Amino acid sequence: MQFAVSTAALRAFDKRQHKWAALWGALATATRSTGVALIPAFLLVSWRERRPPIAYLASLAVGGGLFLYSLYCGLRFGDPLAFVHVQRAWGVSPGFPWMGWWKMFMEMAIGAPNWVSGTIKDPWHPLLFIVICGCGFGLWSQRKKLGSVMAGYGFCVVFFLLWLVAKAPVINLVMVFGSIYLLWYSRNQLKLIALVYSFFAFALVLNIGLTASNERYAYGIVPVAIAFGLLLSSYPRWGYAIMGFFAILLANYAIAFSQHLWVA
């Protein structure tokens, strides 16, 4: 739902259909927190492109969905910010979760059991991580000799092996920080409103105080998918490997869900 209304809001605003942008944007802020990023994005682009006053009114009207949902929470639960306060159950404190991301990186590098225990109980995980990183560095240094096709498939294999070793932390780190780099890489091909909205949305995601399942928030930021499509249009051979990996990932998640396991 949020993906669809955010797409509609961005498209309407880009076409200067400000009334529709306000409507779809309000639905976006009412359905998910990242929709709030539409408000500063619309305001900034309105100023940058010197749009008429109605663009600024539409930008502010986007917050109507959030206001109505807050009103509902106030009437239903006696707390207009119940949707924010309930996050405390996850141990969330606002701000950039430095320790959370560091923990995720260390779980990828040395393994969760080693990180939790504070000692190297499983030496194979860090050893495999070093070998995989070494293979990746070797591919990068020899990419011109190997050619773009062989090097590209080689990087796909390296990433797949890294995922086999580290699983969830790899997906989370790549989806969040990889998406931010991809947006910057594609900045000259994306519409200004799409680019500005994306960076505001990621600023929000990175400061909610939680790292678990952030890949879901990144997936909900529409321009990331557009930037990814632009990248694959330049390197179509990567699409086969990526589709194969996505199929494996989907099957893995489906099995985990069927066994009532946490997927993050």
Beta strands, then each sheet from edge to edge (+ up, - down):
end
